[in-house]
């Protein structure tokens, strides 16, 4: 779907991306080969549940070709958003590689097991959960913040169990996730400035229909969710309280405004269902 951005908003997004990129280049870049303290590995700290959690996040990153290609095509008319998607893909690829190397270097997964995982993921295709740039911006703001919260909880869990290597890797990744979430929030603020009601309605719609990618990508989802919950990394209610309310506060969206948006969205959904359920004769009579 073609974007309909004003020249002013495209210029704003270009400046936002350049600020994001400069901070990344000057302060946030890290190397899988030079900045991860592999020497901290302690075999006595290996744990299958934690390894399964790392494998789950690593596997989600294997959908990067779908994430990037479909995301770029959705925003290709806006330089700032397009180049952000490309940069995002580079940083996420490092996350997946770091997690993969952690599993392999610590002996918790063999190379053959990781290639089997890669093949199972490649057999599926991730589809965009929403089909407009603005709705995917809303999705990105929620998803990145949710992922950051999960990583923070896994960092705390790793420290409790004295897995210093995993805590160090996840800390590097979490810094990137925080920057990604902030960029999405800034884009959403531009959307609110351009058309506040439409942006609020899209935010409400995405909030009502949001699902983390992990929920749709695995055949053994139940086992993976049990492992995540055991280490405090998946909590639907906690995510709503710690993600949704802070997001609205940062965007300066009041509870009343959001409730009005929810009502508009639900009314449109009810109207769409009524039209869908109507008999052909009824639809023709109302045309």
C-alpha positions in Angstrom: 0.0 0.0 0.0 1.4 3.4 -1.0 2.4 5.8 1.8 0.9 9.2 1.9 3.5 11.2 3.8 4.0 15.0 3.6 7.3 16.4 2.6 7.7 17.8 6.1 7.2 14.4 7.8 9.7 12.7 5.4 12.2 15.4 6.3 11.6 14.9 10.0 12.0 11.1 9.6 15.2 11.6 7.7 16.6 13.7 10.5 15.4 11.2 13.1 17.1 8.4 11.3 20.4 10.3 10.9 20.4 10.9 14.7 19.6 7.3 15.4 22.4 6.2 13.0 25.0 8.6 14.4 24.4 7.4 18.0 24.6 3.8 16.8 27.9 4.4 15.0 29.5 6.4 17.8 28.2 4.8 20.9 26.4 1.5 20.4 28.2 -0.6 17.8 29.6 -3.9 19.1 31.4 -6.9 17.6 30.4 -10.6 18.0 34.1 -11.4 17.8 35.7 -8.6 19.9 33.1 -7.5 22.5 31.6 -10.7 23.8 33.6 -12.1 26.8 33.6 -15.7 25.7 36.2 -16.4 28.3 33.5 -16.1 31.0 31.8 -19.4 30.0 31.4 -21.7 32.9 30.2 -25.2 31.8 28.7 -25.7 35.3 26.2 -22.9 34.5 24.8 -24.6 31.4 21.1 -25.1 31.8 18.7 -26.7 29.3 15.7 -24.4 30.0 17.9 -21.3 29.6 19.4 -22.8 26.4 15.9 -23.4 25.0 15.0 -19.8 25.7 18.1 -18.6 23.9 17.3 -21.0 21.0 13.8 -19.6 20.8 15.0 -16.0 20.5 17.7 -17.1 18.0 15.1 -18.9 15.9 12.9 -15.8 15.7 15.9 -14.0 14.3 16.1 -16.6 11.6 12.9 -15.0 10.1 15.0 -11.9 9.4 14.7 -12.3 5.5 10.9 -12.0 5.9 11.0 -9.3 8.5 13.4 -7.1 6.5 12.1 -7.6 2.9 8.5 -7.1 3.8 9.2 -4.2 6.2 11.4 -2.4 3.6 8.8 -2.8 0.8 6.1 -1.3 3.1 8.1 2.0 3.7 10.3 2.2 0.6 9.0 5.7 -0.3 10.4 7.2 2.9 14.2 7.3 3.1 14.4 7.5 6.9 12.1 4.6 7.6 13.7 2.5 4.8 17.2 2.9 6.0 16.1 2.3 9.5 14.7 -1.1 8.4 18.0 -1.9 6.8 20.0 -0.9 9.8 17.5 -2.8 12.1 18.1 -5.9 10.0 21.9 -5.6 10.4 21.6 -5.2 14.2 19.1 -8.0 14.5 21.3 -10.3 12.4 24.1 -9.8 15.0 21.6 -10.7 17.8 20.8 -14.0 16.1 24.4 -14.7 15.4 25.5 -14.0 19.0 22.8 -16.2 20.4 23.6 -19.0 17.9 27.4 -18.8 18.8 26.5 -18.8 22.5 24.6 -22.1 22.1 27.4 -23.6 19.9 30.4 -22.3 21.8 29.1 -23.4 25.2 28.3 -26.9 23.9 24.6 -26.6 24.6 23.7 -27.2 20.9 25.7 -28.9 18.2 26.3 -27.3 14.8 24.0 -30.0 13.3 21.2 -29.2 15.7 21.4 -25.5 14.7 21.3 -26.3 11.0 18.3 -28.4 11.7 16.7 -25.5 13.5 17.5 -23.2 10.5 15.9 -25.6 8.1 12.7 -25.9 10.1 12.4 -22.1 10.3 13.2 -21.7 6.6 10.3 -24.0 5.7 7.8 -21.4 7.0 7.2 -17.9 5.9 6.4 -15.0 8.3 3.6 -12.7 7.1 3.1 -9.1 8.0 0.5 -9.0 10.9 -0.7 -5.6 9.6 -0.6 -4.1 6.1 0.0 -0.4 6.4 3.2 1.4 7.4 1.4 3.2 10.3 0.0 0.0 11.8 3.4 -1.7 11.5 4.9 1.3 13.2 2.5 0.8 16.1 3.4 -2.9 16.0 7.1 -2.2 16.1 6.8 0.2 19.0 4.9 -2.5 21.0 7.0 -5.5 19.8 10.4 -3.9 20.4 9.5 -2.8 23.9 8.1 -6.3 24.7 11.3 -7.9 23.4 13.4 -5.5 25.5 11.4 -6.4 28.6 11.9 -10.1 27.9 15.6 -9.6 27.5 15.9 -7.6 30.7 14.2 -10.5 32.6 16.5 -13.0 31.0 19.5 -10.9 32.0 18.3 -10.9 35.6 17.7 -14.6 35.4 21.2 -15.2 34.0 22.7 -13.1 36.8 20.8 -15.0 39.4 22.2 -18.3 38.1 25.7 -16.8 37.6 25.8 -17.2 33.8 27.9 -14.2 33.3 28.5 -14.9 29.6 24.8 -15.0 28.7 24.1 -11.9 30.8 26.8 -10.0 28.9 25.5 -11.1 25.5 21.9 -10.2 26.4 23.0 -6.8 27.8 24.5 -5.9 24.4 21.4 -7.0 22.6 19.1 -5.2 25.0 20.9 -1.8 24.3 20.0 -2.3 20.6 16.4 -3.2 21.4 16.0 -0.1 23.5 17.2 2.1 20.6 14.9 0.3 18.1 11.9 0.8 20.4 12.7 4.5 20.8 12.9 5.1 17.1 9.5 3.4 16.5 8.0 5.7 19.2 9.5 8.7 17.5 7.9 7.7 14.2 4.6 7.1 15.9 4.8 10.6 17.4 5.2 12.0 13.8 2.1 10.0 12.8 0.1 11.4 15.7 1.2 14.9 14.7 0.0 14.4 11.1 -3.3 12.7 11.8 -3.9 12.2 15.5 -7.3 10.4 15.4 -6.3 8.0 12.6 -3.0 7.2 14.3 -4.8 6.6 17.6 -7.3 4.3 15.9 -4.5 2.3 14.3 -2.7 2.1 17.7 -5.9 0.9 19.3 -6.5 -1.7 16.5 -2.9 -3.0 16.7 -3.2 -3.1 20.5 -6.3 -5.2 20.3 -4.8 -7.6 17.8 -1.1 -7.7 18.8 0.7 -11.0 19.0 4.4 -11.6 19.5 6.0 -13.5 16.5 7.0 -16.3 18.8 3.3 -17.3 19.2 3.0 -18.2 15.5 6.3 -19.7 14.4 6.9 -22.9 16.4 5.4 -26.4 16.3 6.6 -27.0 19.9 5.3 -23.7 21.2 4.0 -25.0 24.5 7.4 -26.3 25.6 9.0 -23.1 24.7 6.5 -21.0 26.5 6.9 -23.1 29.6 10.6 -22.5 29.6 10.1 -18.8 29.1 7.6 -18.5 31.9 9.8 -20.6 34.2 12.5 -17.8 33.8 10.0 -14.9 34.0 10.4 -14.0 30.3 6.8 -14.4 29.2 4.0 -12.8 31.1 1.0 -11.4 29.2 -0.4 -9.3 32.0 3.0 -8.0 33.0 3.8 -7.0 29.4 0.5 -5.1 29.2 1.3 -3.1 32.4 4.9 -2.5 31.7 4.6 -1.9 27.9 1.3 -0.4 27.1 0.9 2.2 29.9 4.5 3.6 29.5 4.1 3.8 25.7 0.9 5.9 26.0 2.6 8.2 28.6 5.7 8.8 26.3 3.3 9.6 23.4 1.3 11.9 25.6 -1.9 10.0 24.9 -4.5 10.2 27.6 -6.5 7.2 28.8 -9.7 9.0 27.7 -8.3 9.4 24.1 -7.3 5.8 24.0 -10.7 4.6 25.2 -12.4 6.7 22.5 -10.1 5.1 19.9 -11.0 1.7 21.2 -14.7 2.5 20.9 -14.3 3.7 17.3 -12.3 0.6 16.3 -14.8 -1.8 17.9 -17.7 0.0 16.3 -16.1 -0.3 12.8 -15.4 -4.0 13.5 -19.0 -4.6 14.5 -20.2 -2.8 11.4 -17.9 -4.9 9.2 -19.3 -8.1 10.8 -22.8 -6.9 10.2 -22.1 -6.3 6.6 -20.4 -9.6 6.3 -23.3 -11.5 7.9 -26.0 -9.7 5.8 -27.8 -11.6 3.1 -26.9 -10.8 -0.5 -30.3 -9.3 -0.9 -29.8 -7.1 2.2 -26.5 -5.8 0.9 -28.0 -5.0 -2.5 -31.0 -3.2 -0.9 -28.6 -1.1 1.3 -26.3 -0.3 -1.7 
